[in-house]
Structures are given as structure tokens and as C-alpha cells.
Amino acid sequence: MYHSVDHFDEDPHLVTVSPARFERQMAWLRARGLRGAGMGELLAAHAAGRARGLVGLTFDDGYADFATRALPVLVRYGFGATAFIVSGRIGSFNAWDDGPRKPLMTADQIRMVADAGMEIASHGRHHVSLPATDETELREELEESRAVLEDLIDGPVTGFAYPYGHAGAREAEAARAAGYDYACHIRPDRPGRHALARTYVGDRDGPLRLRAKLVRHELRRRGRG
């Protein structure tokens, strides 16, 4: 689970990985015979029994640096990834965050990313904590965000990521009912296709930490940790 790939002076919420570190992290994956993939591809490969060697790469919020800094690296390594977009803030900035202002991808950048083979998925309309919403707002966050993105890329949007990783049984059921094929959580109490666990990756994560996180994630996914 990534967010931003950029140079930075301050990063109070630990959402940014420097370009040099990101490059090394992708090289670390490839050196171990692993290939980054978008979540849609990863889940389809699991269903077909051919997911060995794949690692799902996700980027929350839709920062502009995904298009300018992360995408060239991913393309060079032959990796895929999923970008979760806040549909109501396209071309704007991270207004939900009290940290440094970061620009978000424009409509043209999102289309470019999709054309490059990356998966575009939804992160809601306004990056709100879904458990705090009523039924109407919850439905709008799920359904309207997908409609906007599908119109933008002229293709299906089948994935969702819960803002802040906040979601319980109500939100997971709502995502399923809204027609999403899957939804990404962080550390769900009840993992499932609409509450997929992810592992945070940050700028401090070198080879030893990446190896430990990979092992820990596998243990959690198998229900042993």
C-alpha cells in the first residue's frame, strides 16, 4: 500500500516515498522473481491458480506524482498497479489532509495512467470516513465515484479502497451491493473479498523491512498471524 512517490522535506503522516527509495523497492521485488500487479489482475490470477510471483501494488488518493514519478518506474519494470482515485478532487489537492498540500492527478493524467495499463479504481468522492456516513451518503460515495471514473476512462471500475482504512461489515456489504468486485482495507477485523488486507510501505522500508513485511502479510493472509 503506497500513497505518494515524491521528494519531500516534511511528511507527518508518512504517506511519501522518495523516488530513489521507490526505485530500489521495485528492484528488490524483481530481484526476487516477483512482479507488481494491479489488484484486479492479482485476484483474477488467484482464481485461476496462477498468482505465484505476483505482488499487488496499490496507490491511494491519486496523487499527481503517481503519473510523473511512479508510472515510469512501473512501466520500465513491467509492473502493474492500482491507483485509487478520489473522484471529487480530480485535478485539485488533498483537502482532507492537514499535512503538506499535494496535487492530485488531472483527468488527462488519469486517462494516461489507464492507457499505460494501470488499473483505475475508486477511493470515494471526497475521502470521508465511511463509518461516519448515513446510508444515502455511503451509497453516493460508492456509486457516484465509480460512475465518474468509468465515464472518465471509458471503461469499468471494479475496485474500491476505504478512505483511512475505515470500514466495518456495513461498509463492506455496501461496497459489494454497489457492484464492486473487491474492496481494499488495511487491517480488517473480518478479511474477505470486500475487506482485503494490505501492508503499508514507506520511505524507511529497505530490504530487511520489506522481507519482514512480506512474510508478515503472508501469515496474516493465511490466518496464522
C-alpha positions in Angstrom: 0.0 0.0 0.0 1.6 3.2 -1.3 0.3 6.8 -1.5 2.8 9.3 -2.8 6.2 8.9 -4.6 8.0 12.3 -4.5 10.8 14.3 -2.9 9.8 15.7 0.5 11.0 17.9 3.3 8.2 17.0 5.7 5.9 14.1 5.8 4.0 14.0 9.1 1.6 11.3 8.0 4.2 9.1 6.4 2.5 8.9 3.0 5.5 9.7 0.8 8.3 7.5 -0.5 11.2 9.2 -2.2 11.7 8.4 -5.9 15.1 6.8 -5.2 13.7 4.6 -2.5 10.7 3.6 -4.7 13.1 2.6 -7.5 15.1 0.4 -5.1 11.9 -1.2 -3.7 10.7 -2.2 -7.2 14.2 -3.5 -8.0 14.1 -5.6 -4.8 10.8 -7.2 -5.9 12.2 -8.0 -9.4 15.4 -9.4 -8.0 13.3 -11.9 -6.0 11.4 -13.0 -9.0 8.3 -11.0 -8.0 6.2 -8.9 -10.3 3.9 -6.0 -9.2 0.3 -6.2 -10.4 -2.9 -4.3 -10.0 -5.5 -5.8 -7.7 -7.9 -6.8 -10.5 -5.1 -8.8 -12.2 -4.0 -10.3 -8.9 -7.4 -11.5 -7.9 -8.1 -13.0 -11.3 -4.7 -14.8 -11.2 -5.6 -16.2 -7.7 -8.9 -17.5 -9.1 -7.0 -19.2 -12.0 -4.4 -20.6 -9.7 -1.5 -18.7 -11.3 -0.8 -15.9 -8.8 2.6 -17.3 -7.7 5.2 -14.5 -8.0 2.6 -11.6 -8.1 2.5 -8.8 -5.6 -0.4 -6.4 -5.6 0.7 -2.8 -5.7 -1.8 -0.1 -4.7 -1.6 3.7 -4.6 -4.2 5.5 -2.6 -5.5 9.1 -3.2 -4.5 9.6 -6.8 -1.5 11.9 -6.3 -0.1 13.6 -9.4 3.3 12.1 -8.7 1.9 8.6 -9.5 1.7 9.7 -13.1 5.0 11.6 -13.1 7.3 9.6 -10.8 5.8 6.1 -10.1 4.4 5.3 -13.5 7.7 5.5 -15.4 9.3 3.1 -13.0 6.4 0.7 -13.1 6.4 0.7 -16.9 10.2 0.2 -17.0 9.9 -2.9 -14.7 6.9 -4.3 -16.5 4.8 -4.0 -13.3 1.1 -3.2 -13.0 -0.6 -1.3 -10.1 -3.9 0.0 -9.0 -4.5 3.8 -8.5 -7.4 4.5 -6.1 -8.8 7.9 -7.1 -10.8 10.4 -5.1 -13.3 11.3 -7.8 -14.5 14.6 -6.3 -11.0 16.0 -6.1 -9.6 15.2 -9.6 -7.1 17.9 -10.6 -7.2 19.5 -7.1 -5.3 18.7 -4.0 -5.5 16.6 -0.8 -8.0 18.8 1.1 -8.8 16.1 3.6 -5.2 16.1 4.9 -3.7 18.6 7.4 -0.2 17.8 6.1 1.6 19.4 3.1 -0.6 20.1 0.1 -0.1 17.6 -2.7 -1.6 17.9 -6.2 -3.8 15.2 -7.4 -3.9 13.7 -10.9 -5.8 15.6 -13.6 -8.4 13.9 -15.8 -5.8 13.7 -18.6 -3.2 12.1 -16.3 -5.7 9.5 -15.1 -6.5 8.6 -18.7 -2.8 8.4 -19.5 -2.2 6.1 -16.5 -5.1 3.9 -17.6 -3.8 3.8 -21.2 -0.4 2.7 -19.8 -2.1 -0.4 -18.4 -2.6 0.6 -14.8 -5.9 -0.2 -13.1 -8.1 2.8 -12.1 -10.3 2.2 -9.1 -12.3 4.3 -6.6 -11.4 5.9 -3.3 -14.8 7.6 -2.9 -15.9 11.1 -3.8 -14.4 13.2 -1.0 -12.1 10.9 1.0 -14.5 10.7 4.0 -14.5 8.1 6.7 -17.4 5.9 5.6 -18.5 4.6 9.0 -19.5 8.2 9.8 -21.8 8.5 6.8 -25.5 7.8 6.7 -27.0 5.4 4.2 -27.5 8.0 1.5 -24.0 9.4 1.7 -22.5 6.0 1.8 -24.3 5.0 -1.3 -23.3 8.2 -3.1 -19.6 7.8 -2.1 -19.6 4.4 -3.6 -21.8 4.7 -6.6 -21.2 8.2 -7.8 -17.4 7.9 -7.6 -17.4 4.8 -9.8 -19.7 6.4 -12.3 -17.4 9.5 -12.7 -14.3 7.3 -13.1 -15.9 4.9 -15.6 -17.0 7.9 -17.7 -13.5 9.4 -17.5 -11.6 6.3 -18.6 -14.4 4.9 -20.8 -14.1 1.5 -19.1 -15.1 -0.5 -16.0 -14.1 0.4 -12.4 -14.3 -2.7 -10.3 -12.3 -1.9 -7.2 -12.6 0.3 -4.2 -10.3 1.3 -1.3 -11.8 2.6 2.0 -10.5 6.0 2.9 -8.3 5.9 6.0 -8.9 2.1 6.0 -12.1 2.7 7.9 -14.7 0.1 7.2 -16.8 -2.5 9.1 -19.4 -5.0 8.0 -21.9 -2.3 6.9 -19.4 -0.7 4.6 -18.1 -4.0 3.1 -21.6 -5.1 2.4 -22.4 -1.7 0.8 -19.3 -2.0 -1.5 -20.5 -5.4 -2.6 -24.0 -4.2 -3.1 -22.8 -1.2 -5.1 -21.3 -3.7 -7.6 -17.6 -3.5 -6.7 -15.8 -6.8 -7.4 -13.4 -6.2 -4.5 -12.6 -3.6 -1.9 -9.2 -2.9 -0.1 -9.0 -2.4 3.6 -5.7 -2.2 5.7 -6.1 -4.5 8.7 -9.8 -5.7 8.6 -11.3 -7.5 11.6 -13.1 -9.8 9.1 -11.0 -10.2 6.0 -12.8 -11.0 2.7 -13.0 -10.0 -0.9 -14.6 -6.7 0.1 -12.2 -6.2 3.1 -8.7 -7.1 1.6 -5.8 -6.6 3.9 -2.8 -4.6 2.7 0.6 -3.8 4.1 1.8 -0.2 4.3 5.1 0.6 2.6 7.0 3.7 3.5 10.3 5.5 2.9 12.0 3.7 5.7 11.4 0.3 4.1 14.6 -1.1 2.9 15.4 -4.8 2.0 15.2 -6.2 5.6 11.9 -4.4 6.4 10.4 -5.4 3.1 11.2 -9.0 3.7 9.7 -8.9 7.1 6.5 -7.2 5.9 6.1 -9.7 3.0 6.4 -12.6 5.4 4.0 -11.0 8.0 1.5 -10.2 5.3 1.5 -13.8 4.1 1.0 -15.1 7.6 -2.0 -12.7 8.1 -3.5 -13.6 4.8 -3.4 -17.3 5.7 -4.9 -16.6 9.1 -1.9 -17.6 11.1 -0.8 -14.2 12.3 
